[in-house]
Structures are given as C-alpha cells and as structure tokens.
Amino acid sequence: MSVQRYLPLIDELLARPLSGDDAYHLVTLHESRDFAPPNDDWDELMRTSEEFQEELEELAAALDARWGPHESMSMEDYSYMDPDEDELPPFFRELVESGYFGDLLYWRVGDRLVAASVGHEDKEEPVVLFAGVTGSDEGFPG
C-alpha cells in the first residue's frame, strides 16, 4: 500500500488557513474496521496495528524526504489526562478526546507543525492513521 496517496491530503491541510494560534486541522488517512463483538479477533487487531505502524513509518520516510528528519514525542503523559479537568492545548485536547496516544511524529514546516501517528481509542474501535497541522507549539517538546 503506497503512502504517496496521503501526501496530497497533508498538503491540503497545510494550505488551509488557521484562525488563531490554537487552530489545528486533523484528517484520517486510513481507518480499519472496528473490532467490536462479534468481530473482536485479538490476533487480527494486533496484525492490523502492526500494519498501520508500518504505514506510519513509510509515511514518515516520505515526509522526512520532503522536510528533513522528524521529531517524535510520547503521548504517554497525555494518556493520564482528562480533557474535561486538565488544561490541555487544543490540538492535544482533540487527540486525548479521540484516545490517540500513539507516539506522535512531527515536522516543522514554516510556521506550522505537521504531525502524524496511529491512534486506537479502545479495543473495540478502529485503528486510525491520522495527520494533523497546527500553528501552535504548545504541548510539543522544546
């Protein structure tokens, strides 16, 4: 499966205007089926997760070729946060509300950050490869 088909979607996100420092855009690039009963095959979920992770690595290589090496950050600290109670930057609030706690890969492109990861909210939910663009550094390392 070629990740080249995702590049125009990411380019479109970069071209969209952002209103304010907190603005962001997210797009689902690839989504699996759900794994709710009676389709709750654990082995298939693990295979699907591995395939999506490989696809993320291929996407990262394509974006690295465009913009240089990516940075990465763990979302583990965010996995303990409650978006209703904790103060979160808007981009990360959306990720937490979606249950997307996979390591986040990101690139600085001009005055924006482009991020990509694999999300999986719950064992019954689909696995999702997504990308996002934000104009805010808030929540990112350094």
Secondary structure, 3 states (H helix, E strand, C coil): CCHHHHHHHHHHHHHCCCCCCCCEEEEEEEECCCCCCCCCCHHHHHHHHHHHHHHHHHHHHHHHHHHCCCEEECCCHHHHCCCCCCCCCHHHHHHHHHCCCCCEEEEEECCEEEEEEEECCCCCCCCEEEEEEECCCCCCCC
